[in-house]
Amino acid sequence: LYGLFGDEESVWQFVLMKIEFVIVVSIVFTLAYWVEDADPGADLQPEGDAAG
């Protein structure tokens, strides 16, 4: 693995970049869902809301 990146620091930078990307995407999707479905009850029962 280290041969691919060069050193451990590069590996950590890559991992942190991926984690940040995932967090940002999650926040964006959550905000989009929250804004689109402004029903207060949607937060408590996402499964039932999606199925219904």
Long-range contacts (C-beta under 8 A, 24 or more apart in sequence): none
